């Protein structure tokens, strides 16, 4: 990478994404070529959708499944047609559109492509995980963020400062007491059991001694949320002690804290992330479902707190 591009930081990020993509496409084409197969990496999404479909599809149907533009799909179909891998027919339901399906040659090619795709997927996993074990979920989060707020919208709202998720450090110790105190004392008429009092005063010892973690959410130089990641055993963690300042509820802080917990679990090669839920609201259930948590029986190593109605787990893959 040139020094000029590297100095631009985020401003050059899209350029770097494109360059990485181009490199991977070139290498993908080389793999197909060396295997003696007339196929391009850029054809894969359209071809794969057609291979899965039991009936011919319109261009719009294909574009909708892979979230590509109409013109991009049309260009790929044109190349696939020249390679005699697809058949284009008149759509009897709408003469303005065409129906596309794999040709006999295209169907036969699928059996030669599948083994290559397994090798390519394994190689891509190796490449992407050099950046982060949770790289695919990171891509998903970027994609969701762009769908939620596009670049031009965010750029036009520069006054909206981002929320930063940071690791625990000693200077933040008292903030755990500020955030968790009202919640822990509220349910016990202002009193705390000995264990709860120790937790408020010593969040670091409560979690770090067993191999856990503690994260904080910072917004406009204020600590507005926290969450703990409790280690259950060598391969599983529990997402717990999520507290958010009520004055900062609509900033997506909970999602950001959960994402950090998932990423840290992946970094530690954990297989499972558990949580306990009490009287959860529809919004809370929707949040957990978004990340893929499902209701399961509590594992033996989890200490289930009184009043917890649901035990949920997210299976992790790295």
Secondary structure, 3 states (H helix, E strand, C coil): CCHHHHHCHHHHHHHHHHHHHHHHHHHHHHHHHHCCCCCCHHHHHHHHHHHHCCCCECHHHHHHHHCCCHHHHHHHHHHHHHCCCEEEEECCCCCCCEEEEECHHHHHHHHHHHHHHHHHHHHHHHHHCCCCCCHHHHHHHHHHHHHHCCHHHHHCCCCCCCCEEEECCHHHHHHHHHHHHHHHHHCCCCCCCHHHHHHHHCHHHHHHCCCCEEEEEEECCEEEEEEEEEEEECCEEEEEEEEECHHHCCCCHHHHHHHHHHHHHHHCCCCEEEEEECCCCHHHHHHHHHHCCEECCCCCCCCCCCCCCEEEEEECCC
